[in-house]
């Protein structure tokens, strides 16, 4: 549901009614960071996040590309 106002509604609840933001992917991100998996065998997720000031949105494309490259089956 793109552009449905979910972030705006969430911000209103946080700012005006004392709610706390919780992202469903937050625990997954935390565990991925703790595992410190290598992307393309050369850079770890924690290193990538440090370079990108811990911005998961900027890290995701690099991480996804690295994981896709790692998971490709070997061709005979």
Secondary structure as UniProt FT lines:
FT   TURN            2..3
FT   HELIX           6..17
FT   TURN            24..25
FT   HELIX           26..35
FT   STRAND          38..39
FT   TURN            40..42
FT   STRAND          43..44
FT   HELIX           45..51
FT   TURN            52..54
FT   HELIX           56..71
//
